[in-house]
Amino acid sequence: MTSRTGESLRRTEAEIAAEKAATLGRAGEHLEEALRLARVALARLDAADGADERRQRLADYERARARAAQERLVLIIQREAVGLRQHRVVDLQFPEPPRRA
């Protein structure tokens, strides 16, 4: 391999690594936003007045929880793609919103 080819390969590998890191960062940001929205929906649920409003707020909260679960899965997949196989830190940093009935 020539030095020019080697340098080109190193640049390409660095670009791939940077894109993987950026994608992982975006996945984390999307999960943070989904969890924030779930917290907002939970607060609205807790403040609901009356059975009808509570049912609607519960449905809103369940949709927000489902979105957070989906964003968490995306983050796990991105972590796997960069070689991170242990996800306990995800559980600690991004706890799942509690179930409500």
C-alpha positions as CSV (number, residue, x, y, z in Angstrom):
1,M,0.0,0.0,0.0
2,T,1.4,3.4,-0.9
3,S,1.5,6.2,1.7
4,R,-1.1,8.1,-0.3
5,T,-3.4,5.1,-0.2
6,G,-2.7,4.6,3.5
7,E,-3.5,8.2,4.3
8,S,-6.7,8.0,2.3
9,L,-7.7,4.9,4.2
10,R,-7.0,6.5,7.5
11,R,-9.1,9.6,6.6
12,T,-12.0,7.3,5.5
13,E,-11.8,5.3,8.7
14,A,-11.7,8.5,10.8
15,E,-14.7,9.9,8.9
16,I,-16.6,6.6,9.5
17,A,-15.8,6.7,13.2
18,A,-16.9,10.4,13.5
19,E,-20.2,9.6,11.8
20,K,-20.8,6.6,14.1
21,A,-20.1,8.9,17.1
22,A,-22.4,11.6,15.7
23,T,-25.2,9.1,15.1
24,L,-24.8,7.7,18.6
25,G,-25.0,11.2,20.0
26,R,-28.2,12.0,18.0
27,A,-29.8,8.8,19.3
28,G,-29.0,9.8,22.9
29,E,-30.5,13.3,22.3
30,H,-33.7,11.8,20.8
31,L,-34.1,9.5,23.8
32,E,-33.5,12.5,26.2
33,E,-36.3,14.4,24.4
34,A,-38.6,11.4,24.4
35,L,-38.1,11.0,28.1
36,R,-38.7,14.7,28.7
37,L,-42.0,14.5,26.8
38,A,-42.9,11.4,28.9
39,R,-42.3,13.4,32.1
40,V,-44.5,16.2,30.8
41,A,-47.2,13.7,29.9
42,L,-46.9,12.1,33.3
43,A,-47.3,15.5,35.1
44,R,-50.4,16.2,33.0
45,L,-51.8,12.8,33.9
46,D,-51.2,13.4,37.6
47,A,-52.9,16.7,37.3
48,A,-55.9,15.4,35.4
49,D,-59.3,16.3,36.8
50,G,-62.1,13.8,36.2
51,A,-62.3,10.3,34.6
52,D,-62.5,11.5,31.0
53,E,-59.5,13.8,31.2
54,R,-57.6,11.1,33.1
55,R,-58.3,8.5,30.3
56,Q,-57.1,10.9,27.7
57,R,-54.0,11.9,29.6
58,L,-53.2,8.2,30.3
59,A,-53.4,7.5,26.6
60,D,-51.1,10.5,25.9
61,Y,-48.7,9.2,28.5
62,E,-48.7,5.7,27.1
63,R,-47.9,7.1,23.6
64,A,-45.0,9.1,25.1
65,R,-43.8,5.9,27.0
66,A,-43.9,3.9,23.7
67,R,-41.9,6.6,21.9
68,A,-39.3,6.6,24.7
69,A,-39.1,2.8,24.4
70,Q,-38.6,3.1,20.7
71,E,-35.9,5.8,21.0
72,R,-34.2,3.6,23.7
73,L,-34.1,0.7,21.2
74,V,-32.5,3.0,18.6
75,L,-29.8,4.0,21.1
76,I,-29.1,0.4,22.0
77,I,-28.8,-0.5,18.3
78,Q,-26.4,2.4,17.7
79,R,-24.3,1.4,20.7
80,E,-24.2,-2.2,19.3
81,A,-23.1,-0.8,15.9
82,V,-20.0,0.9,17.5
83,G,-19.1,-2.2,19.5
84,L,-20.7,-1.3,22.9
85,R,-22.3,-4.5,24.2
86,Q,-23.0,-3.6,27.8
87,H,-26.0,-1.4,28.2
88,R,-26.4,-1.0,32.0
89,V,-25.2,2.6,31.7
90,V,-28.3,3.2,29.4
91,D,-30.6,1.8,32.1
92,L,-28.9,4.0,34.7
93,Q,-28.7,7.2,32.7
94,F,-32.1,6.9,30.9
95,P,-34.5,5.1,33.3
96,E,-37.7,3.8,31.7
97,P,-40.8,5.9,32.6
98,P,-43.0,4.1,35.1
99,R,-46.2,2.3,34.1
100,R,-49.5,3.9,35.1
101,A,-53.0,2.6,35.1
